[in-house]
Amino acid sequence: MLDETTNRRLTGLTGAGYFVAFLLVALSLFDFALTLWPFQPSDPSWRYGSMGLLSGFLLTPMLGSLLATFIAGFAGHNRTFKTLGILNAIGALILLILLISFALDSIQVRRETSPEAREVFVTGAAKAAMKHLTGIIAFGWLGIATLRAGRRPRVSERADARSPILGHK
């Protein structure tokens, strides 16, 4: 348990912490979107390149999400905590879909790559795929852990649960 002074200090930082977390996510995604302009989703080379770029942008939104989740957990904002768990799990699923799409686009774009550049292409694709995979694991783990931590404990898991027969813990 936190003492009253520490609790008051942390409570005073909650709003600012959420704002910083939001900025970490929103500004990173905004920068990513501007980097992709003009959008050409029908072009496999553009999709391949955009997913490669996304792999480099993942860490900052991940840190923002982690920060917001910690703040919600420590502040006792249960609905926000659960919502963040769901959003993190959805983020992992979206990244999984994007990784599958990236793999298919990589195969298609690889055919168009010159033999001299193929080794660099394969190395870059593998690097981006590993970053996406670790992003899937991180967002998925954070989402699942948050949802598990946010569950209401069953009667048998509560610290104050008493045996109905014996009347003690």
Disulfide bonds with the S-S distance in Angstrom:
none
